Amino acid sequence: MNMRVIFLYKICFVHFNDAQVYIYNIMMHNLVKTMTASVKDQIHAQITGALKGAKFPIKTPGDLIAAFPNGAETTCQVGDLKMTAGEAGKLLKASDFPFKSAKAVADVIVQRAVL
């Protein structure tokens, strides 16, 4: 369910009493939260999968980009959301290196990305 559908549902519920609207808002908040967690989980899994064959520790941003199968063009996608390794690399800081595992790379990227 995308945000447009959620918005349309919200408009439909304005005719109900306050208690129903409150319950509906809680349900929709939980749905969006679940969807967001799911997207983050899927992106995390795709990053770790893409780095499965990489040799760790990875000490520099250049080495990290080179570790992805298609370099900076390696793409993770969930629904309409796409993120390339090059875009994800912009979320990293020099102090993040060295990375000791694919999970550590994915953890940092998913934590900092607006998904």
C-alpha positions in Angstrom: 0.0 0.0 0.0 1.5 3.3 -1.0 1.2 6.7 0.7 -1.5 7.9 -1.8 -3.8 5.0 -0.8 -3.1 5.7 2.9 -4.1 9.4 2.3 -7.3 8.4 0.5 -8.2 6.1 3.4 -7.7 9.0 5.8 -10.0 11.2 3.9 -12.7 8.6 3.9 -12.7 8.3 7.7 -13.4 12.0 8.5 -17.1 11.2 8.6 -16.8 8.9 11.6 -16.7 9.8 15.3 -13.5 10.8 17.1 -12.9 7.4 18.7 -13.1 5.7 15.3 -10.7 8.2 13.8 -8.3 7.8 16.7 -8.3 4.0 16.3 -7.9 4.3 12.6 -4.9 6.7 13.0 -3.2 4.2 15.3 -3.8 1.4 12.8 -2.4 3.5 9.9 0.6 4.6 12.0 1.4 0.9 12.8 1.0 0.0 9.1 3.4 2.7 7.9 5.8 1.8 10.6 5.7 -1.9 9.6 6.1 -1.0 5.9 9.1 1.2 6.7 10.7 -1.6 8.8 10.1 -4.0 5.9 11.7 -1.7 3.4 14.7 -1.2 5.7 15.0 -5.0 6.2 14.9 -5.6 2.5 17.5 -3.0 1.7 19.7 -4.3 4.5 19.4 -7.8 3.0 20.2 -6.6 -0.5 23.3 -4.7 0.7 24.6 -7.7 2.7 23.9 -10.0 -0.3 25.7 -7.7 -2.7 28.7 -7.7 -0.4 28.7 -11.5 0.2 31.9 -12.1 -1.7 33.8 -9.1 -0.5 37.0 -9.3 1.5 36.8 -7.6 4.8 38.0 -5.4 6.4 37.2 -2.7 3.9 39.4 0.3 4.6 38.4 3.0 2.2 35.3 4.3 0.4 36.9 3.4 -3.0 37.5 -0.2 -1.8 33.9 -0.4 -0.6 32.5 0.7 -4.0 34.8 -1.7 -5.7 33.5 -4.5 -3.5 30.0 -4.2 -4.9 29.3 -6.4 -8.0 28.6 -3.5 -10.3 30.6 -0.9 -8.4 28.8 2.4 -7.8 25.9 1.3 -10.1 25.0 -1.7 -8.0 21.3 -1.0 -7.2 19.1 -2.0 -4.3 15.4 -1.7 -4.9 12.2 -2.2 -3.0 9.1 -1.1 -4.8 9.6 2.4 -6.2 12.6 3.0 -3.9 16.0 2.6 -5.6 19.4 3.3 -4.1 22.7 2.8 -5.9 25.9 2.0 -4.0 27.2 5.3 -5.2 24.3 7.1 -3.5 24.6 5.0 -0.4 28.3 5.8 -0.2 27.5 9.5 0.2 25.9 8.5 3.6 29.2 7.3 4.9 31.9 9.2 6.8 35.7 8.6 6.9 35.3 7.7 10.6 33.0 4.7 9.6 36.0 2.9 8.1 37.3 0.2 8.3 34.2 -2.0 7.9 34.6 -5.5 9.3 31.5 -7.1 7.7 28.8 -6.7 5.1 26.3 -6.4 8.0 28.2 -3.5 9.5 28.1 -1.7 6.1 24.3 -2.3 5.8 23.7 -1.3 9.4 25.2 2.1 8.8 23.6 2.8 5.5 20.1 1.7 6.6 20.4 3.7 9.8 21.3 6.9 7.9 19.2 6.6 4.8 15.7 8.1 4.7 13.7 5.0 3.7 
